[in-house]
């Protein structure tokens, strides 16, 4: 279906983070550094897990996928936002807006399903350590990962299906730095009360329930750890703490944005910056700084690079 047949609006204007030029230039410098650290950190984890045979386990397979998704997630919005910060009239076409919306919720949906799989993986590892490799084998991991992608696609296509039919006849100013459902719905030239309820149930309620389920599962894991040895308990606590931190950073901002009526609040843009830019940057830091195996793989990769460099010089 062609959206143009139902809309007079052919493009949208981003109001962005600020209209003050000096502040926008400062944002450009800061967020350029954040994006550089994000892609460097996440791609480094992908390379480390792929290159080191010791990290070819289920947990690191899932971690590698999360890092790849974080790289994609930040790349959907941040490069465009950096360009717009230096532009006097940042605009995006109607089709471009829907495309950004689709991939934003597609990757975001996969991440939510993947975090659920990671929680299940830790539960099996702690509750049934002797049967862990049998239960979480390569076939099961591949199936769960494929299911996460299918779930993300279904979630995202629902957003597009509900949004593309809306009539947009102006105004065309989006009070954000990327296209998302709450801002788009407010520009529609029709009553969107029922649609907002559908969006909140699809986005907010599912996210909230998922967050509560994950918190419940990690609470059960922490209780279960009491019966483990001191060394095993310490290692498992470190891993669970990292997972809980990442889950909180991803779910809490999503619940704030989507599990309420689509109204504008002063904190909205700050929360959007948190989960589109800062969270993908922090995930590698949370995992790598607390993970001896990843740090060891990093040292091994650095030594290999130094050996190759010395060999090429000779």
TABEL-V34843 format. One record per run of one state. SS is the DSSP state (h for helix, s for strand, l for the rest). FROM is the first residue (numbers start at 1). TO is the last residue. If there is no record, write none. Layout:
ss->{SS SS}
from->{FROM FROM}
to->{TO TO}
//
This chain:
ss->{l h l s l h l h l h l s h l h l h l s l h l h l h l h l h l}
from->{1 3 7 11 15 21 52 53 56 58 86 91 94 128 129 136 138 164 173 175 181 187 193 228 230 259 268 289 292 314}
to->{2 6 10 14 20 51 52 55 57 85 90 93 127 128 135 137 163 172 174 180 186 192 227 229 258 267 288 291 313 314}
//
